[in-house]
Every structure is written in C-alpha cells, then in structure tokens.
Amino acid sequence: MEVNSVELVHRTRGPLVECIHRGHIAVVDSEGSVIRSIGDPQYITFARSAAKPLQANPVIASGAAERFGFTESEIALVCSSHNGEPHHIEGVRSILAKIGLDESYLQCGEHAPLHPPSAKSLRNEGKKPGAIHNTCSGKHSGMLALARHIGASLDDYKRPEHPVQRMMRETVSSFAGLRPEAILLGTDGCGVPVFGMPIASLAAAYARFGAAIADSNERAQACRTIRSAIQAHPEMIAGEDRFDTALIRGTQGKLIGKMGADGVFAVAYPKLRLGFCLKIEDGSLTALYPAVAEALKQLGWVNEQEFQSIAEFHTVTIRNWGKDKVGVTKPVFRFD
C-alpha cells in the first residue's frame, strides 16, 4: 500500500499558509530495521551529495589517501559540498598537487563559490570561476586520486562504467544493504553517477557508516578515518553559515550530517548505531533544514545546548526587501 507524504514544513505570510512542503523521514538501525518513520520510509529518491561520505570510503580503503599523504582536513574535503571559501580551494589544490595533477583535470563544471564573500572577492579580482570553485571539486579530486592510485584513466572518470564509479556504486550499495544493480543511476549536477534508493536504505547506510560496520576490515577502518576527519574539520564539509557544519560543530561530532541537493539530508549517530534520512518531496532546501532540526530535536538526538547551535535554521523569518518581517518558515510535524 502506498504511503502518502506528510506535511513537514509550512511557510506563512501574514495570516495564510502560503507554501506547504511535504516529505518523508526514516530512522534506521545498523541492522537495517526502521525504528521510526514519517510518511513512507521506502520512498525512493536520489541520495545526491548525501552519498559523499560513503563515496569517499574507497578512496581511503584502497590506500590512495595514505599513499598520497592526505591530511584529515583533505579527507573531510573529499566528502564535502563546500562553499568555495579560500581554505576549501587551497585544500583541493593541495590534493591535486599531491597526486601530480592540476585543476584542468576536474570535470565537475564551473560555478561561482557558494560563499558570497568569496564569490565577490573573485569578481573583484577580475577572475572567472573555475571547476575548482564547484561545490563538488573535493569529491572529484578524491575520484582522481583513486583513479591515479589504481592506474585507471583520468580523462573519463565520470563514466558509470569507469572503475572508480563502479567501486563507488558497489561501496554505496553494500552500506545500503542493496545489490548494486538495485541502485538506480542518474547523473548528478557535477556530472558523475548519482544513486537512487529508498530513504530507509540511505539511513541504514549512514547507520553502518557511523558504526563502522562494513563487509571488510579495510572499509570499516575507512569509515572510522572518514568519521574522525569530519568530526575534526566540520568547516571543510560545507563552510560558513551552512547547516551541515553547524550541526557537526554544535554536537562536537556526536552527529555527522550531510545534505544532498533537492531536499535530502542524512545523519549518522555513531554512538547509538542509528541513521536518519529526510526527503522534502518538492526538493526545497528552504524547508529542508527546519525539518531536519525539528526531527533531531524530537528524536532527542540534540540536547538544548546543541539545538541552539542550529536554532537559526529551525524557524526562519521571512522578510521583504524593506527588511520587514512578513512571515516565517517553520516545521509542523510530530513523530507518532
């Protein structure tokens, strides 16, 4: 029987609810059992960038990161959807230099830094954005490192049939508890394969990642390495004024969360061996963070002090061009 989505977030303007954002939530343990849900835990969506910490696993497990001497901050950057702040760009350049390449090898496409001051600085210098400023350049530098390490071609690493992409698909499917052929493939905004699966499977993958449960010692150790890197360097996973960084920093690494484009967010709670995934059905990022913050509060995954570190994302004031308050974006759901 099909389960309908649930109203998660309302955007009000004056006396009216102007927009309703519906979605689904799944909380899953490391055995793959759904322990809490809202809407349909089997709702299928693309993981988008929420898959990045999982995709980073073969970069570590293969020995590539160790061979090229990646630092913890660089490992965190491989998992990132970064802002394009100076330390992000420096980190990607450092990774590329260590593997003997330059940014011309990046195939993620070009866009301005997501961080407005960094984008303004680039404009003021009369420079155009390059692929290195792409929010996914950290992931792509990791893919190039893995290709270099295994002796695979560098000019077509985006192809689904490329050894790097096959390794990443197999790794993600293993953590999700799915056969590789059961994962639906699309193309992400940065040009590489993106993985479609039920949100419960992505939540299970995060539970196993957080608990360092894998089908080999190398993968399990890679989980611990990645987790430690993200906990130590939350500024690399996203950046200034970003929810992901605020969540990891505010919980002192107790929770590891990663957004994905079009309204996806996944969280690992390593100590409890649990994973969480939320999908806003219409893809709204405006609605995503209020919903995630409220869900974590209701689940008891954040205490009051930790909640305050993400409170600005929970209930968001809507202002007009004259700076007047005209409405609010707020979560409206309750777990049963």
N, C-alpha and C positions, 0 to 999 in steps of 0.2 A: 504494500500500500504506500502510495506516495505521501510524504510528509511535507506540509507546506512550510515555507519560511515564516519567520516570526518578526514582528516589528521590534527592531533593536534600538533605533535612534530616531528622534524627531527633531526637525528644525522648525522653530517657531518664528513668526514675525507678528508682533502685536498680539491680537487675540487668537490668531489662527495657527494651526499646524500646517506649515507651508510645504514641507517635504517629509516623507516617511521613508526611512531606509530599513529594509528587511534583510534578514540573513540567517545564518546557521552557526552553531557552536558545538564543538566536540571536545571532551576531556577524556583522555585515554591513558591507560597504564602501560607499562613496558611489556606486558603480555598481550597487548592488543585489545583489551576489553574496554568498551565505552562505559565510563562510570558516571558521567554527567553529560547532558546534551540539551540543546535548544534547537528547534527546527529539525533538520534532517542530518544526522551525522554521516550519512552516506552520500551527501550532496557532492557531486564531482566538480572540481574546479582545477585550474592550473595553479601550481604552487608558486609560480613566478619566482621572485627573488627570495622568498622564504626558504627555497631549497638550497641556498648558497652555503650555509654551514655544512650541509650534507654533501654537496658537490665538492667542497674543499677536502673531504676525507681522503680521496685517493691521492691528492697532492702530498698529503702527509704520509699516508700508509705506504705509498710506493717508495718513499725515501727521497723524493725530489726536494722537499723543503729542507731536509737535513743536508743533502748533497750541496745545495746552493747557499746554505747558510742563512736561511730566512730567520729574521727576528720574530719575537712574539707579536709585535705590532704589525709586521708584514703578514703574518698568518691571519691575524684578525682582518686585515685589509682584503685578503683573498675572499673572505666571507661577506664582504660589505656591499651596501648600496650607498656609497659615500657621497658627501656633499661637494667634493671638489675643492675643499679648503687646502691651503698650502701644504699641510702635513700629509694630506691624502695624496696629492700629486707627487710630493717628494718620495713617499712610500712606494708608489707604483714605479717611479723611475728607478728606485733602488732595486726593486725586484727584477725589472728588466735588465738592468746593468749586471746583476749577479748571474743572469742566465745568458749574458752575451748578446742581448737584443736591444733594440730601441723602440720607441713608441710607434714607429711606422708598421710594426708587426701587429698592433692591436686592430682587431676587426669589429669593434663594438659600435662604431659610428660616433659621430661628433655631436655634442651639445654643450651649452654653456654650463658652468658649475651651478649646482642647485643652491649653493650658499650665495645669497645676493651680494654680500660684500666682496666675495671672491670673484663673482661674475663682473661686478663693477670695476674691480681692480684690473681685470683682464682687458676690459674695454678701454679703460683709461690709459693702459699701456699700448693701445693700438694693436692688440693681438687678437687673433681669432681662436675660438675654442677648437681643441683637437680631440682625438679619441681618448687621450689620457684624462680629459675632464669628464668623460662619460661616467655616470654613477656606477657602471659595471666594469670599469677598467681594472679594478683589483681582481675580480673574478677572472677576467680574460688574461691577466698576467699570470695567474695561477695555472690556467689551462695551457698557456705557452710553456710554463716551467715543466708541467707534466709531459707535454709533447716532446720537449727537449730531452727530458730525462729518459723517456722510453724509446727515443730515436724515431719518433713519428714526424710526419710532415708538419711544417709550421704555417703553410700558406692556405690550408683548408681545414683548420682545426674546428671550424664551426659546423661542419657537416655531421649529421646524425650518425653516419657510418664511420666517422673518424674514430680511431682507438681511444682517444681522450673522451669523446662523448659516449662511446659505448661503456667505458669504465664508469663514468658518472651516472649513466642511466642504471647500470647494474647495481651500483652502490646505493643509490636512492631507493630503488625497488626493494633491495634487501632490508634496509632500515624500515621501509613502509610495510613490509610483510607481503609484498606483491611479486608476481612474476614480472620480469622486465617487459614482456610482450603485453602485460595487462595495463601498463602505464601508457596513457595517451600522449602523443607527441604533437607539440605545436612549435611555433617559432617565437622566441621572446623578443622584447624590444631591442635587445643588443645583438640579435641575430643567431643566438645559439638555441639548441633544443630546450623546450620548457615542458614540464611534466604534469600531466593531468591525472588526478586520483581523488578518491573520496577524502573529505576533510578529516575523517577519523583515521585514515591511513597516514596522512601527514602528521596528525597529532601523535600517532603511535611512533612514527619515525623520530619525532622530537623527544618522546619519552625514552626511546632506546639510545638516541644520541646523548641525551643528558645523563643517562645512567651508564653510559659507555658499554652498552650491550651490543655486540656485533658478532658476525659469524667467523671472525678470525681475531687473533691477538693483535695483529697489526692495525686492523680497523678500530678495535676497542681502544688501543693506545692513542690512535689518531684522534678519536673523539675527546679523550682527556686533554690532549695537546691543544686542540681547537678550542675546547671549552675554557681552558686556562688562559689562552691568548685573548679571547673575547672578554673574559672577566677582568683581565689586567688592563685591557685597552678598549673600553667601550666607546671612546671617542673615534676609533677607527671604523666601527661597524656602521656608523651613519654620520654623526657630527653634531655641530652646534644647533641647538633648538630642534633636535629630532627626537621623536618618541623612543625609538629603539635605544639610543644612547642614554636617555634619561632613565628608562626602565632598568637597564643593566647597572648603571651607576648608582641609581637610587636604592636598589636592592643589594648593592655591593656584590653583584654577581650571583646572588641566590637564584635569580631568574635570568634566562637568556632568551631574548625575543628578537624576532626578525620579521620585518614587513615584506609583503610582496605586492606588486602593482595590482590595481583593480580590486582592492579591498580584501587582501589576505593578510593574516597575521598568525604566526606560530610561536609558541613559548615552550621551553623546556624548564621543568622544575627538578633538577638533578637529585636533590635530597629525597624527594618523595617518589622519584622514578615515574613522573607523570608528564604528559604532553598535552598541549592545548592548541586548537586551531579555530579561528573565527573567519568567516567569509561574509562580507557585505555583498548582498546579491547584485546590487546595481554598480558595484565597483568603487563607491565613493570613499576616498581617503579622508574626506572631511568627517564622515561618520565612523570611520574605522577606529581611530584612537579613542574617542569617547566610549565606544562599545567595548574595546579591549580593557581599558582602565576600569570600567564598571564590572566587567566579568571577573577580573583579577581580584577586585575588592570583594565581590560577593562570594567568590570561592575561598577567600581567606588566604590567598597567596601573597598578599601585601598587607603589612600592618599599617597603622595610621601614619607613622612617620614615613614609611616607604611610599604610601599613597600620595603624600604631599609632594613628592618628587615628580609625580606625573599628573597632579591635580589640574594643572593648566590645560592639559589635553582632555580632561574629563567632561567639563561643561564649558563650552566655548561661546563667548559673547560675540554676537553678530553686530557689526557697526556699519553705518552708512559712510559715504565719502566725507561727511561732516563730522565724523567720529562719534555720532550719537548712537547709543545702544538701541537697536531696533528688534532684536530677537536673540535666540540662543539655540545652540545645538547641544542636545543632551540625550543620554541613554534612558530608555523607558522600560526595559525588560527585567524579568525576575526569573532566576532558576526555580524550577519546581521543588 
